[in-house]
């Protein structure tokens, strides 16, 4: 089938492109290949200028999700341009690790609240503001979470509880929107990825290498795999999936007690 995802000619808003390694960018490429018209929203003019170098003529709007006025302006601009959206990709997260690594109980209040605002509440604010622009029958909103919020990794710190809030928000938005539409809300929940954003997490490389060995295939999850899943969730082909988090971890969650990993500290092996 030439249009299996049934997205050809549909407008989809992608929010959160940082660079060509990001999940948002890879998702946009899959959508473009499927024939969708991708429009972008980024947080600053500087980011828009960077993105414009490799997006061709695709529309790029500015929206700093910490500012409700800019979210409202995004809505007004999309409306003025006559856009009806098939879906929204919310790939936005931020954590301020500038204070260095701290035990979780020493998490700075301001850093935690800012992370919740940008990484979680922004999904609520954007969805609410754009609700009348999204196709009521076939619309889909997809956010990017993490594979588990129950694994207490010291270096990831307070972002796991923030992502847990995001996961819950997906469910509550799905329920709330069901009162007036069939718009679906889902999350893609990947294992550890090699992205520029992850590079800012203290000690991330060690965690990434461990996660790669813990997968059943001994190969890390690829950003492309996450993007493929996001595109599927945006399409009518996934119409029966709502209020869910799809874990993309290459089987890691079933393999923590892999023999090669468990015995390694005891046999002196480094490989």
C-alpha positions as CSV (number, residue, x, y, z in Angstrom):
1,X,0.0,0.0,0.0
2,X,1.4,3.4,-0.9
3,X,-0.4,5.2,2.0
4,X,-0.5,2.6,4.7
5,X,-0.5,5.2,7.5
6,X,-3.2,7.2,5.8
7,X,-1.4,10.4,6.6
8,X,-0.9,11.7,3.1
9,X,-1.9,15.4,2.8
10,X,-2.6,15.7,6.6
11,X,-1.0,18.5,8.6
12,X,0.8,17.5,11.8
13,X,2.4,19.9,14.2
14,X,5.8,18.8,15.5
15,X,7.0,20.5,18.7
16,X,10.5,20.2,20.2
17,X,13.0,19.7,17.4
18,X,16.4,20.5,18.8
19,X,18.6,19.1,16.0
20,X,18.7,16.2,13.5
21,X,19.4,13.7,16.3
22,X,16.3,14.5,18.2
23,X,13.2,12.3,18.3
24,X,11.1,15.1,17.1
25,X,13.2,15.5,13.9
26,X,13.3,11.8,13.2
27,X,9.5,11.6,13.6
28,X,9.0,14.6,11.3
29,X,11.1,12.7,8.6
30,X,8.9,9.6,8.9
31,X,5.8,11.7,8.6
32,X,7.1,13.5,5.6
33,X,8.0,10.2,3.9
34,X,4.4,9.2,4.6
35,X,3.1,12.2,2.7
36,X,2.1,14.3,5.7
37,X,2.6,18.1,5.7
38,X,4.8,18.8,8.8
39,X,4.7,22.1,10.5
40,X,7.0,23.0,13.3
41,X,7.0,24.9,16.5
42,X,10.2,25.8,18.3
43,X,10.9,27.9,21.4
44,X,13.0,30.8,19.9
45,X,13.9,32.7,16.8
46,X,17.4,31.3,17.1
47,X,16.1,27.8,17.0
48,X,13.9,28.6,14.1
49,X,16.8,29.9,12.1
50,X,18.8,26.7,12.9
51,X,15.9,24.5,11.9
52,X,15.1,26.4,8.7
53,X,18.4,25.4,7.3
54,X,17.2,21.9,6.7
55,X,13.4,22.0,6.6
56,X,13.0,23.7,3.2
57,X,9.7,25.6,2.9
58,X,8.0,23.9,5.9
59,X,6.3,26.5,8.2
60,X,8.1,27.1,11.5
61,X,6.2,28.8,14.3
62,X,7.8,30.1,17.5
63,X,6.3,29.0,20.8
64,X,8.0,29.0,24.2
65,X,5.7,26.7,26.2
66,X,6.6,28.4,29.4
67,X,4.6,31.4,28.2
68,X,0.9,31.0,27.8
69,X,0.7,34.1,25.6
70,X,3.0,32.3,23.1
71,X,0.9,29.2,23.2
72,X,-2.2,31.3,22.4
73,X,-0.3,33.1,19.7
74,X,0.6,29.7,18.1
75,X,-3.1,28.8,18.1
76,X,-4.0,32.1,16.5
77,X,-1.2,31.8,13.8
78,X,-2.2,28.2,12.9
79,X,-5.9,29.3,12.7
80,X,-5.0,32.3,10.6
81,X,-3.2,30.0,8.2
82,X,-6.3,27.8,7.9
83,X,-4.7,24.7,9.4
84,X,-6.6,21.7,10.6
85,X,-4.3,19.3,12.4
86,X,-4.4,15.6,12.1
87,X,-2.1,15.4,15.1
88,X,0.5,17.0,17.4
89,X,3.9,15.6,18.4
90,X,4.9,16.9,21.8
91,X,8.6,16.1,22.2
92,X,9.5,18.7,24.8
93,X,11.4,18.2,28.0
94,X,13.8,20.2,30.1
95,X,15.8,19.7,33.3
96,X,18.2,22.2,34.9
97,X,21.2,20.1,36.0
98,X,23.4,23.2,36.3
99,X,23.7,22.8,40.0
100,X,25.3,19.4,39.5
101,X,24.3,16.0,40.6
102,X,22.3,16.0,43.9
103,X,20.6,13.3,45.9
104,X,16.9,13.2,45.0
105,X,15.8,14.6,48.4
106,X,18.0,17.7,47.7
107,X,16.2,18.5,44.4
108,X,15.9,22.3,44.1
109,X,12.3,23.4,44.2
110,X,12.7,25.8,41.3
111,X,14.3,23.2,39.1
112,X,11.6,20.6,39.8
113,X,8.7,23.0,39.2
114,X,10.3,24.4,36.0
115,X,10.8,20.8,34.7
116,X,7.1,20.0,35.4
117,X,6.0,23.1,33.7
118,X,8.0,22.6,30.5
119,X,8.0,18.8,30.3
120,X,4.5,18.0,31.5
121,X,2.1,20.9,31.9
122,X,3.0,22.2,28.4
123,X,1.1,19.1,27.0
124,X,-2.0,20.2,28.8
125,X,-1.6,23.8,27.8
126,X,-0.9,23.1,24.2
127,X,-3.7,20.5,23.9
128,X,-6.2,22.8,25.4
129,X,-5.2,25.8,23.3
130,X,-5.2,23.9,20.0
131,X,-8.2,21.6,20.7
132,X,-10.4,23.3,18.1
133,X,-7.8,22.9,15.4
134,X,-7.3,19.2,15.8
135,X,-9.5,16.8,13.8
136,X,-12.2,15.7,16.2
137,X,-12.8,12.4,14.6
138,X,-9.3,11.2,13.8
139,X,-6.9,13.5,15.7
140,X,-4.0,12.1,17.7
141,X,-1.6,13.7,20.2
142,X,1.7,11.9,20.9
143,X,4.2,12.8,23.6
144,X,7.6,11.3,24.3
145,X,8.1,9.8,27.8
146,X,10.6,7.2,29.1
147,X,10.4,3.4,29.3
148,X,10.0,3.3,33.1
149,X,9.5,5.8,35.9
150,X,9.9,3.2,38.6
151,X,13.6,2.6,38.1
152,X,15.3,5.0,40.5
153,X,18.4,6.0,38.6
154,X,20.3,8.5,40.7
155,X,21.6,10.5,37.7
156,X,18.2,10.9,36.1
157,X,16.9,12.2,39.4
158,X,13.7,14.3,39.5
159,X,13.0,13.9,35.8
160,X,11.5,10.4,36.4
161,X,8.8,11.8,38.7
162,X,8.2,14.5,36.1
163,X,7.8,11.9,33.4
164,X,5.5,9.9,35.7
165,X,3.3,13.0,35.8
166,X,3.4,13.2,32.0
167,X,2.3,9.6,31.7
168,X,-0.6,10.2,34.0
169,X,-1.5,13.4,32.2
170,X,-1.8,11.4,28.9
171,X,-4.6,9.3,30.6
172,X,-6.4,12.3,32.0
173,X,-6.3,14.2,28.7
174,X,-7.6,11.2,26.9
175,X,-10.5,11.0,29.3
176,X,-11.2,14.7,29.3
177,X,-11.1,15.1,25.5
178,X,-13.4,12.1,25.1
179,X,-16.3,14.3,26.4
180,X,-16.3,16.2,23.1
181,X,-14.1,14.4,20.6
182,X,-12.4,11.2,19.5
183,X,-8.9,12.8,19.7
184,X,-6.5,10.2,21.1
185,X,-3.6,10.8,23.5
186,X,-0.7,8.4,23.8
187,X,3.0,8.3,24.8
188,X,6.0,6.7,23.2
189,X,8.2,5.4,26.1
190,X,11.7,4.7,24.8
191,X,14.6,3.2,26.6
192,X,17.9,5.1,26.7
193,X,18.7,6.9,23.4
194,X,21.7,8.6,21.9
195,X,20.5,12.2,21.6
196,X,21.9,15.6,22.3
197,X,19.4,16.1,25.0
198,X,20.5,13.0,26.9
199,X,24.1,14.2,26.8
200,X,23.2,16.8,29.4
201,X,22.3,14.1,32.0
202,X,25.1,13.4,34.4
203,X,26.7,10.0,33.9
204,X,24.4,9.2,31.0
205,X,27.0,7.4,28.9
206,X,27.5,4.7,31.5
207,X,23.8,4.2,31.9
208,X,23.4,4.1,28.1
209,X,26.1,1.4,27.7
210,X,24.5,-0.6,30.5
211,X,21.1,-0.3,28.9
212,X,22.5,-1.5,25.6
213,X,23.8,-4.7,27.1
214,X,20.6,-5.2,29.0
215,X,18.5,-5.4,25.8
216,X,17.7,-8.8,24.5
217,X,19.4,-8.0,21.2
218,X,22.5,-6.3,22.8
219,X,21.8,-3.3,20.7
220,X,20.5,0.1,22.0
221,X,17.1,1.4,21.0
222,X,17.4,3.6,17.9
223,X,15.8,7.0,17.6
224,X,14.4,5.9,14.3
225,X,12.5,3.1,16.1
226,X,10.9,5.6,18.4
227,X,10.0,7.9,15.5
228,X,8.3,5.0,13.6
229,X,6.2,4.3,16.7
230,X,5.2,7.9,17.1
231,X,4.1,8.1,13.4
232,X,2.0,5.0,13.8
233,X,0.3,6.4,16.9
234,X,-0.5,9.6,14.9
235,X,-2.1,7.6,12.1
236,X,-5.7,6.2,11.8
237,X,-4.1,2.8,11.7
238,X,-3.7,3.0,15.5
239,X,-7.3,4.1,16.1
240,X,-7.9,1.6,18.9
241,X,-5.0,2.8,21.0
242,X,-5.8,5.5,23.4
243,X,-4.5,6.6,26.9
244,X,-1.5,4.3,26.5
245,X,2.3,4.4,26.8
246,X,4.0,2.1,24.3
247,X,7.4,1.0,25.6
248,X,10.2,0.8,23.1
249,X,13.1,-0.8,25.0
250,X,14.2,-3.8,22.9
251,X,13.2,-6.1,25.7
252,X,15.4,-4.5,28.3
253,X,12.7,-4.5,31.0
254,X,12.6,-8.4,30.9
255,X,16.4,-8.8,30.9
256,X,17.8,-7.1,34.0
257,X,19.1,-10.4,35.3
258,X,20.9,-11.4,32.1
259,X,23.6,-13.8,33.0
260,X,26.3,-12.0,31.2
261,X,25.5,-8.8,33.2
262,X,24.9,-10.4,36.6
263,X,28.2,-12.4,36.6
264,X,30.4,-9.7,35.1
265,X,31.3,-8.0,38.5
266,X,32.3,-11.3,39.9
267,X,34.5,-12.8,37.2
268,X,36.7,-9.8,36.6
269,X,35.7,-9.6,33.0
270,X,35.5,-6.1,31.4
271,X,33.9,-7.3,28.2
